[in-house]
Amino acid sequence: METIKVTTKYQITIPKSIRKKLNIKAGDILLVRTDGTRIILEPIIKRSNPLEDMLNLIKEPLNIDAVKLIKESWDEN
């Protein structure tokens, strides 16, 4: 258990040990709620890896002949 201090702008810093344990990174979204007198922060949306997201869009390799596509585009003019 750790203690933290609320700043004059009502901000807090999540201790490194907790950030590491929950894998919280800059840009993550947290849900803030209360339970009686307790304040509860829950990570709800994790920052994603854009390259991994893009690669996951294609489940199977595409069979594309890039040279043929370029030649066809030249023939259109």
Buried (B, 14 or more C-beta within 10 A) or exposed (E): EEEEEEEEEEEEEBEEEEBEEBEBEEEBEEEEEEEEEEEEBEBEEEEEEEEEEEEEEEEEEEEEEEEEEEEEEEEEE
